[in-house]
Amino acid sequence: MRKIDLKSVVWKEGDYYVSQSLDVDVSSFGKTKKEALTMLQDALALYFEDVPLPIKTERVKEPSIASVTLQHA
């Protein structure tokens, strides 16, 4: 069994918390931050069941939050 350390982010959206991996395109949600992260862990385990070894992920180093302004018609 191999250990993979992945960065993730959690935020509140309405009544739920959303958790998203920054290294692979996987996300989940829950009623609490802890539940959202547990559900993300389960979703990542399922994701990596189908990924052939060796696993290649894009490593996110020192992520920061930034605002982007967009104007559209």
N, C-alpha and C positions, 0 to 999 in steps of 0.2 A: 504494500500500500504506500502511496506517495502523498506527501503533504504539499498542498499548493496554497500559497498566501496571496489572496486577492483583495484589492482595495474595493470598498463599497461606500455608498452614500445613502442616507436615510432622510426623508423629509415628510412632513405632514401634508396630506391632501384631503381636505374635507374631514370625514370621520376616521380616516385610515392613515397609516404610515406606509410610505412606499420605500422599498429598498432596491438599490440597483448596483450591480457590479460595474466597476469602471474598467475592468480588464477584459471582460467578455460581455456580450450583449444579452444579459439575463437580468430579470427583475422580478420582484414579488411584492406582497403587501401583507399587512396585518393590523390588528386593532391597537397594538402597542409597538414601540420601537423593537423591543425584544422579540415579539412574535414576527414582525416583518423581517428581522435578520435571520430568525430560525427558518422561516419559509424560504428566504433567499438561499440559505445553506442547502435546503432540500432541493430547490430548483437547480442549483449549481451541481449538486451530486447527480441529478438526472441528466443534466446537460453533458457532463464529462463522461457519463456511461457510453455515449455515442461518439465521443471524440477519440480518434485513434492516437496511440502513443507514437512518438513523443508529443506532448501537448505544447502547442505554441500559443502564447497569449501576449497581447500587447501590454507591457508593464506601464502603469500610470505611476509616475514618481512625483511626489509633492503636488497633488492637485490643489487648485484654488478655485474659489467661486468668483465668477465675473459676470457683470451685467452686459447684455447686448441689446442695443436699441434697434428696432426694425420698423420701418414705415412701409405700409402697403395700402393699395387702393381697395 
